[in-house]
Amino acid sequence: MDDSLWMRTIGRVAFLNCDPLFFGIDKQWEVLAAPPSWLTGHLLRKDCILAPIPAADYARHSDELILLPDIGICSRGEVGSVLVFGEVPIAEMNSIALPTDSSTSVQLLKFLLEKRGLTPHFEMMGPDLASMLDKCDGALLIGDRALEGANNSPSIVQLDLGKDWLNFTQKPMVFGVFAARKDTPLESLRLAQSALIENLRLFEHNNEQRNKVIQWAMSHSELDYERLDKYFGEVFNRIDTDHLDGLNEFLVEACGLANGAQFAW
């Protein structure tokens, strides 16, 4: 990719949780949609100027990456889209299938199980609920698959990781962070981030814009308006000081990143 295209491409997670940031984004920006874990590779390879990536991936590549302030993918408790499914409670699961598309959810689940003194067998699998539960007692899913799984089979949801993190730490959880390479020109990052912030501002303060975002989300999901309206009150894209505290606790305690989050400005 030539430098001019890289500098006007923004990575977008291929889930609903970033729709408020990306709906109607200015056409000067190209959007590269991919699963969270794929976006980390795209970012490192200079396929895009910035991208929402798993917080655990930032910890793993913090020598090369820097964070953008104010925006992310977070919850204040129940998140609705990072869930463990199974026919038995967590404490009775001898094996749990883990998805291949998000490192944060995997790291967080292992941390929460360790706090309980539980040591089930883990198996990495493609994120398909039926095949995961055919092989293991439990299955961790994220994003749209988790939302749709809970919508279709609410009785087998055993754990919401956002809620469980809050119960253990008394802090909100940041699942995804917007990151960029450290060698990216600062002014270009400011321009890209400001486009996303403006969309978020409209979503937060303009009911018509919020309705349009929900209608857009309905067009590429199996969920109805009521569930999506609720979901966009469970997942937040604006990071406040409480979320920063939660992010740093996750990075330090669950990921072993001693210095915590480092921001571009």
Summary of the structure (lengths in Angstrom):
residues: 265
radius of gyration: 17.8
end to end distance: 26.9
largest distance: 53.3
contacts: 923
relative contact order: 0.21
helix: 48%
strand: 24%
